[in-house]
Amino acid sequence: MKRLCFALDLKEEEKLISEYKEYHTKVWPEIVESIKNAGIINLEIYLVINRLFMIMEVNDTFSIEKKAKKDKDNLKVQEWEQLMWLYQKSLPTANPGEKWMLMEKIYDL
């Protein structure tokens, strides 16, 4: 099993952050299914102020590229992503339209 970590920001508005958190208390079943079908075993998202930190534990079949391709072809995932984009904003160093950025692991105890 492999662990991947990502970062993303939310727009700095309390109301929007609150709504974003609420959506994540009841993630659409189709989204959960697409996550599991991609080989993601566990997924957690943490928040500090407006910075999101996501930890994914994935199996050996998982591929970021394969997940992106499947997501592009999944209308429900695209609908969810469009909705989430109302709350999210790219990190300052992200490419245009890029959301979650893969983080580099720099320490391990």
Order of alpha helices (4+ residues) and beta strands (2+ residues): beta-alpha-alpha-beta-beta-alpha-alpha-beta-beta
